[in-house]
Amino acid sequence: MIQLVLDVIRRKRQYVAALIANLAIACMGASMAWTSPVEPKLKNLTESPLPSIPTATELSWIGSILTLGSLTGPAFAGLIAYRFGRKVALLASAVFYLAAYVLFLTATSVAQILVGRFIQGCGIGFAITITPMYVAEIATDNRRGALGSLVQTYITLGILFDYVVGPYVSYVAFQWIQMALPLVFILAFINMPETPHFYVSRGNHPAAVRSLTFIRGESVSDVQIEFNSIQFSVEESMRNRGSFKDLFRNHANLRALIICTGVVVFQQLSGINPVQFFAQTIFEKTGSGLPAELNAIIIGVFQVFASVLTALIVDRVGRRPTLLASAVGMCCSLVALGTYFYLDDSGSAAAHSLSFLPVVSLVAFCFMFCTGFGPIAWVLLGEMFAPNIKSLASSVVSSICWTTSFFILFYFSALDDAIGSHWLFWTFAICCAVAFVFTYVFVVETKGLSLPEIQARLNESAQVIESRSGVGKY
């Protein structure tokens, strides 16, 4: 029996490697949601490490400066991944997380917290740029979507971790507990292999074969065909090494860049980060009958459930239908949430009878986000670009993602005060409606396709590409 279990684990090592690699993403989720339980503590001098309560502007910077670090990280992450490997770049993210928590533990000023949040963001930039790349390069074609969608699952697990722990422990205890996540990641991931693609790109074919045999749990002869395919693909890409200009000169690269950039921009314009960063604050404003921290936990649980569901179905349903359904669901949820705030702000008696609506709307919104635009954005980023341009493309798309996120987070509170919560959430709903149109018009289905098939589809070099999943004409 034990031997049978060991044989199953050996054959499923790509799952083990992907699950462990995504612990860096769990750290990312915990960093993103850090402000949700911490902001109330900073506003309470008995719990805060600071000598005074931060101003509204300082709180906006604490929430948003994380994205500036996330914007800085991808450029360095792509360079390190190219020169030293995906594994080294991913381990580097944990160093940033640990440094940030040391700063939070010793914080005596807002400036120190801001530096820590910026460093946290650098860790996020590394993790979100490299993890999809690492997973896409170790996964088989028929499991690439499921394993790639683990990014969103782990983000939601990290967020839920903060929602469950943060409100019920002291500020200092919370930082110590947070430090455990990157430490566990380092200890678990340090024994995982580098990707075969990186070794081939360095000309180290024996190491590439060893890596592939370990990940597949098979003999050298069993993986020879796959290794030959990887070698041909990587070496062909190396002969035509990509530059920044190639992102725009090559039709397939340009189309992939438009698709991936559009999806991540609409991902941020949906308003997901303000909801996750300030969940407790939003619920306190709604006056819901349940405690704000409990409402946040409910949302966190549904996010995890939705992300796991997506990982199970994405390789069956496909990327494009999942994105379309996600956009519709988010739009309807945000319209309902905006309607509640409109009724509440206008003093309507109906608002009291609809006190359940904010929780239901936000749960539905987060659920639909986590079944589509949350995970699929990173799946597409990991599988659309050729190896010679993937690091650069990932850095560009991630940078655009975090630039958009910064402006949304920084101006969220100001816009809320200026136009009202109802118009703010209705604006997010409009963005989701536009996201539906963008997906319908531009996004290419990649379910079950190999990299050459995806590139052919992006190049429109074949009228019909029959994939293993039975996808026909685009």
VOVOKOL-441765 format. One record per residue (C-alpha): x, y, z; residue in three letters. Coordinates in steps of 0.25 Angstrom, whole numbers, padded with zeros to 4 digits, always signed. Layout:
<recs>
XYZala;...
</recs>
This chain:
<recs>
+0000+0000+0000met;+0011+0010+0004ile;+0019+0006-0009gln;+0006+0009-0017leu;+0005+0023-0011val;+0019+0026-0013leu;+0017+0022-0028asp;+0006+0031-0029val;+0013+0043-0023ile;+0025+0040-0032arg;+0016+0040-0045arg;+0010+0053-0040lys;+0022+0061-0036arg;+0018+0072-0045gln;+0006+0075-0036tyr;+0015+0074-0024val;+0025+0084-0030ala;+0014+0093-0034ala;+0007+0093-0021leu;+0020+0096-0013ile;+0024+0107-0023ala;+0011+0114-0021asn;+0014+0116-0006leu;+0021+0128-0011ala;+0007+0133-0016ile;+0001+0130-0003ala;+0011+0140+0003cys;+0006+0149-0008met;-0008+0148-0004gly;-0005+0150+0011ala;+0003+0163+0007ser;-0009+0168-0001met;-0019+0166+0010ala;-0009+0171+0021trp;-0016+0184+0022thr;-0030+0178+0025ser;-0027+0174+0039pro;-0016+0184+0041val;-0022+0197+0038glu;-0032+0196+0049pro;-0021+0193+0059lys;-0013+0206+0053leu;-0025+0214+0056lys;-0025+0209+0071asn;-0014+0215+0079leu;-0015+0204+0089thr;-0012+0193+0078glu;-0003+0202+0069ser;+0012+0202+0069pro;+0012+0216+0065leu;+0011+0228+0074pro;+0000+0234+0067ser;-0012+0231+0057ile;-0008+0231+0043pro;-0015+0242+0034thr;-0025+0238+0023ala;-0014+0241+0013thr;-0004+0232+0020glu;-0013+0221+0021leu;-0016+0222+0006ser;+0000+0221+0004trp;+0000+0209+0013ile;-0010+0202+0005gly;-0005+0206-0009ser;+0010+0207-0008ile;+0011+0192-0008leu;+0007+0193-0023thr;+0019+0202-0026leu;+0028+0191-0020gly;+0020+0181-0029ser;+0023+0189-0041leu;+0038+0190-0038thr;+0040+0175-0035gly;+0036+0169-0049pro;+0048+0175-0057ala;+0058+0170-0047phe;+0051+0156-0046ala;+0051+0154-0061gly;+0066+0157-0062leu;+0069+0148-0050ile;+0060+0137-0056ala;+0067+0138-0069tyr;+0081+0138-0064arg;+0081+0130-0051phe;+0068+0122-0052gly;+0053+0122-0049arg;+0056+0115-0035lys;+0066+0125-0030val;+0057+0137-0034ala;+0045+0130-0027leu;+0053+0128-0014leu;+0057+0143-0015ala;+0043+0147-0013ser;+0043+0140+0001ala;+0055+0149+0005val;+0047+0161+0002phe;+0035+0156+0010tyr;+0044+0153+0022leu;+0051+0167+0021ala;+0037+0174+0021ala;+0032+0167+0034tyr;+0045+0170+0041val;+0042+0185+0038leu;+0027+0184+0042phe;+0032+0177+0055leu;+0041+0189+0059thr;+0033+0200+0053ala;+0032+0213+0061thr;+0027+0222+0049ser;+0018+0222+0037val;+0031+0223+0028ala;+0036+0210+0033gln;+0023+0203+0030ile;+0023+0209+0016leu;+0037+0204+0013val;+0033+0190+0018gly;+0020+0191+0009arg;+0029+0195-0003phe;+0038+0183+0000ile;+0026+0174+0002gln;+0022+0178-0012gly;+0036+0175-0018cys;+0033+0161-0013gly;+0020+0161-0020ile;+0026+0165-0033gly;+0036+0154-0032phe;+0025+0143-0028ala;+0015+0147-0038ile;+0025+0148-0050thr;+0032+0135-0048ile;+0022+0126-0042thr;+0013+0125-0055pro;+0026+0123-0063met;+0031+0112-0054tyr;+0018+0105-0054val;+0016+0106-0069ala;+0030+0100-0071glu;+0028+0088-0062ile;+0014+0085-0066ala;+0009+0076-0077thr;+0000+0082-0088asp;-0013+0075-0082asn;-0010+0080-0068arg;-0004+0094-0071arg;-0018+0101-0069gly;-0021+0094-0056ala;-0007+0096-0050leu;-0006+0110-0055gly;-0020+0114-0048ser;-0014+0110-0035leu;-0008+0124-0034val;-0022+0130-0031gln;-0025+0118-0021thr;-0012+0122-0013tyr;-0015+0137-0014ile;-0028+0134-0007thr;-0022+0125+0003leu;-0013+0135+0007gly;-0024+0146+0008ile;-0032+0136+0016leu;-0021+0134+0025phe;-0020+0149+0029asp;-0035+0150+0030tyr;-0036+0138+0040val;-0023+0141+0048val;-0021+0156+0047gly;-0033+0162+0055pro;-0031+0153+0067tyr;-0017+0155+0070val;-0008+0167+0074ser;-0001+0175+0063tyr;+0013+0169+0068val;+0008+0154+0068ala;+0002+0156+0054phe;+0015+0160+0048gln;+0022+0148+0055trp;+0011+0138+0050ile;+0012+0145+0036gln;+0027+0142+0036met;+0024+0127+0036ala;+0019+0127+0022leu;+0032+0130+0014pro;+0040+0122+0024leu;+0031+0110+0021val;+0032+0113+0006phe;+0048+0114+0006ile;+0049+0100+0014leu;+0039+0093+0004ala;+0043+0099-0009phe;+0059+0098-0008ile;+0058+0084-0011asn;+0050+0085-0024met;+0056+0085-0037pro;+0059+0096-0047glu;+0051+0095-0060thr;+0056+0087-0072pro;+0054+0099-0081his;+0064+0108-0073phe;+0075+0097-0073tyr;+0073+0095-0088val;+0074+0110-0090ser;+0088+0110-0082arg;+0092+0098-0091gly;+0092+0088-0079asn;+0085+0077-0085his;+0088+0066-0075pro;+0083+0075-0064ala;+0070+0077-0073ala;+0068+0062-0074val;+0070+0060-0059arg;+0060+0071-0056ser;+0050+0065-0066leu;+0051+0051-0061thr;+0049+0056-0047phe;+0037+0064-0050ile;+0030+0053-0058arg;+0035+0042-0049gly;+0039+0034-0062glu;+0052+0028-0068ser;+0060+0036-0078val;+0055+0027-0089ser;+0041+0031-0085asp;+0043+0046-0086val;+0052+0046-0098gln;+0041+0051-0108ile;+0037+0062-0098glu;+0051+0066-0096phe;+0054+0067-0111asn;+0041+0076-0112ser;+0046+0085-0101ile;+0060+0085-0107gln;+0055+0089-0121phe;+0046+0100-0115ser;+0056+0106-0106val;+0067+0106-0115glu;+0059+0111-0127glu;+0055+0123-0118ser;+0069+0125-0113met;+0074+0126-0128arg;+0063+0137-0129asn;+0065+0143-0116arg;+0054+0153-0113gly;+0056+0168-0110ser;+0046+0179-0106phe;+0044+0182-0120lys;+0040+0168-0123asp;+0028+0169-0114leu;+0022+0179-0124phe;+0029+0174-0137arg;+0024+0160-0136asn;+0010+0158-0139his;+0008+0146-0129ala;+0015+0154-0118asn;+0008+0167-0120leu;-0006+0159-0120arg;-0002+0152-0108ala;+0003+0165-0101leu;-0011+0171-0104ile;-0019+0160-0099ile;-0011+0158-0086cys;-0010+0173-0083thr;-0024+0175-0086gly;-0028+0163-0077val;-0020+0168-0065val;-0024+0182-0067val;-0039+0178-0066phe;-0035+0169-0054gln;-0031+0182-0047gln;-0042+0191-0052leu;-0052+0181-0046ser;-0049+0187-0033gly;-0044+0174-0026ile;-0032+0179-0019asn;-0039+0190-0012pro;-0049+0180-0007val;-0038+0170-0002gln;-0029+0181+0004phe;-0040+0188+0011phe;-0051+0177+0013ala;-0053+0180+0028gln;-0054+0195+0026thr;-0064+0193+0014ile;-0073+0184+0023phe;-0072+0194+0035glu;-0078+0204+0026lys;-0090+0195+0021thr;-0094+0194+0036gly;-0097+0179+0033ser;-0102+0171+0045gly;-0090+0162+0045leu;-0077+0166+0050pro;-0068+0172+0039ala;-0057+0162+0042glu;-0066+0151+0041leu;-0072+0156+0027asn;-0058+0157+0022ala;-0055+0142+0026ile;-0068+0138+0019ile;-0063+0145+0006ile;-0049+0138+0008gly;-0055+0124+0009val;-0063+0126-0004phe;-0051+0132-0011gln;-0043+0119-0008val;-0055+0110-0012phe;-0057+0117-0025ala;-0042+0117-0028ser;-0041+0102-0025val;-0053+0100-0034leu;-0046+0107-0045thr;-0034+0099-0044ala;-0043+0086-0046leu;-0051+0091-0058ile;-0042+0101-0066val;-0036+0090-0074asp;-0050+0085-0078arg;-0058+0098-0080val;-0047+0106-0086gly;-0041+0120-0083arg;-0050+0128-0092arg;-0064+0123-0087pro;-0059+0124-0072thr;-0054+0139-0074leu;-0068+0142-0081leu;-0076+0136-0070ala;-0067+0143-0059ser;-0069+0157-0066ala;-0084+0155-0066val;-0085+0150-0051gly;-0075+0162-0046met;-0083+0172-0053cys;-0097+0168-0048cys;-0091+0167-0034ser;-0085+0181-0034leu;-0098+0187-0039val;-0105+0180-0028ala;-0095+0186-0018leu;-0096+0200-0024gly;-0111+0199-0023thr;-0110+0196-0008tyr;-0101+0208-0005phe;-0110+0217-0014tyr;-0122+0213-0005leu;-0114+0214+0007asp;-0109+0228+0004asp;-0122+0233+0000ser;-0128+0229+0013gly;-0138+0219+0007ser;-0145+0209+0016ala;-0142+0198+0006ala;-0127+0199+0010ala;-0130+0193+0024his;-0138+0181+0018ser;-0127+0179+0009leu;-0116+0179+0019ser;-0112+0165+0014phe;-0109+0170+0000leu;-0095+0175+0003pro;-0090+0162+0008val;-0097+0154-0003val;-0092+0164-0014ser;-0078+0164-0009leu;-0078+0148-0008val;-0083+0147-0022ala;-0073+0157-0027phe;-0061+0150-0021cys;-0066+0137-0025phe;-0068+0141-0040met;-0055+0148-0040phe;-0047+0135-0034cys;-0054+0126-0045thr;-0049+0135-0057gly;-0041+0148-0057phe;-0033+0145-0045gly;-0027+0132-0049pro;-0028+0132-0064ile;-0020+0145-0066ala;-0008+0138-0060trp;-0011+0125-0068val;-0011+0132-0081leu;+0002+0140-0077leu;+0009+0127-0074gly;+0005+0120-0087glu;+0004+0130-0099met;+0018+0135-0100phe;+0030+0127-0106ala;+0042+0124-0097pro;+0051+0135-0103asn;+0041+0146-0100ile;+0034+0140-0088lys;+0042+0147-0077ser;+0041+0161-0083leu;+0026+0159-0086ala;+0023+0155-0072ser;+0031+0167-0067ser;+0023+0177-0076val;+0010+0171-0073val;+0012+0170-0058ser;+0017+0184-0058ser;+0005+0189-0065ile;-0004+0181-0055cys;+0002+0188-0043trp;+0002+0202-0049thr;-0013+0201-0051thr;-0015+0195-0037ser;-0007+0206-0030phe;-0016+0217-0036phe;-0028+0210-0033ile;-0024+0207-0018leu;-0018+0221-0016phe;-0031+0228-0021tyr;-0041+0218-0016phe;-0044+0225-0003ser;-0044+0239-0009ala;-0053+0235-0020leu;-0062+0228-0010asp;-0064+0241-0003asp;-0065+0250-0016ala;-0075+0242-0024ile;-0081+0232-0014gly;-0080+0217-0012ser;-0091+0215-0021his;-0085+0221-0033trp;-0071+0216-0030leu;-0076+0201-0030phe;-0085+0204-0042trp;-0072+0209-0049thr;-0065+0196-0046phe;-0078+0189-0052ala;-0077+0197-0065ile;-0062+0192-0066cys;-0066+0178-0064cys;-0076+0180-0076ala;-0065+0185-0084val;-0057+0173-0080ala;-0067+0164-0086phe;-0067+0171-0099val;-0051+0171-0099phe;-0051+0156-0096thr;-0062+0153-0107tyr;-0054+0160-0117val;-0039+0158-0114phe;-0037+0146-0105val;-0032+0133-0112val;-0035+0120-0107glu;-0023+0112-0102thr;-0029+0100-0095lys;-0021+0088-0098gly;-0012+0094-0108leu;+0003+0093-0109ser;+0012+0105-0110leu;+0014+0104-0125pro;-0001+0102-0127glu;-0004+0115-0118ile;+0006+0122-0126gln;+0000+0118-0139ala;-0014+0122-0134arg;-0008+0136-0130leu;-0002+0137-0144asn;-0014+0133-0151glu;-0006+0124-0159ser;-0016+0113-0159ala;-0030+0114-0162gln;-0034+0102-0153val;-0025+0097-0142ile;-0031+0084-0137glu;-0026+0083-0122ser;-0026+0071-0114arg;-0038+0077-0106ser;-0046+0077-0119gly;-0046+0092-0121val;-0049+0096-0135gly;-0049+0109-0143lys;-0046+0122-0135tyr;
</recs>
